[in-house]
Amino acid sequence: MNNTYTENLADFGSRERAMAAELLAAGLPTGFYDDGVKLAFNRNSGYVFLVNSDYQVAMMNGDHIEQFYTTPYSGIEGFICDLLEENNPEEINSEDAEYILQTAIDEGEELPEQWKAYADTHEAAA
């Protein structure tokens, strides 16, 4: 079992199949493309998620489905609410900060104070 990532349902245990059923019942999050959607399982993290042909990822966040993001420069991962909470825009790569800010704006997320201040000085919020 050297391969961490799998889309083969035979590799899913009962826990993972239950998580897959929950994902399928939840539908797709807003902004998630429906082309080539597949169930996937990461054996290292234990995460079960949906992935599409554009490599967007959707996972359950509590009792609802959300997109799970990876920043373009440093590869910081998380749901947009977590990316806003766990990162200071002045302390991460500017490409990643712009990506998080624009994604948060596109999703209508409430910006924490440090992100509001950053948005006031950057064009992504325009």
Secondary structure, DSSP 8 states (H G I E B T S, - for coil): ---SEE--GGG--HHHHHHHHHHHHH---TT---TT-EEEEETTT--EEEE-TT--EEEEETTEEEEEEE-TTT--EE-HHHHHHH--TTTS-HHHHHHHHHHHHHHT----HHHHHHHHTSGGG-
